[in-house]
Amino acid sequence: MDAELPSHLILDYNLPIISGFELLTEIKAHRRYQHIPVGVYSNSIYPKHKEECLEGGACAYLTKSSTAQGLRNDMKLLLSHCL
């Protein structure tokens, strides 16, 4: 494993220039990055977005909570799926 690389990544589906799914696809297409677990944490509730991310190699897809406690719980759940 490359010490300069992150141990895992968390993306938002709704990124400003490309979608989180497009970035996930780019990450998983490069051999150097394929081993990095990628979770998607987004406000997008569309089932198609979740489906394509999971099929594209995301370890988890969670919809953002609206409270601080929800955020803490979401991060614990997201990390448990991606570690």
Phi, psi and omega in degrees: 000144182275118183295342180278350183267153177290157179282334175197164181231148173235123180247157168259141178295322186265071175275156187290326185256314175231159180284160175301326178295317178297319178293318176303315179299318178295317180298312184287345179279343182258124183305323181297331186253351186304328184283347183283121176294135181236120174256152177243126181233110192215163173271359178287122181258006182289123180304326179299321180296314178298314182300313183292326179292315179295319177292333180277359176115001177293143179279340179196157174222117179236144175273137184298139173276163183255006180234162179295318179295321177298320178298314179300314179296319180298317181294320177298315180294315180299314180293326179294330178280337189251005179255000000 
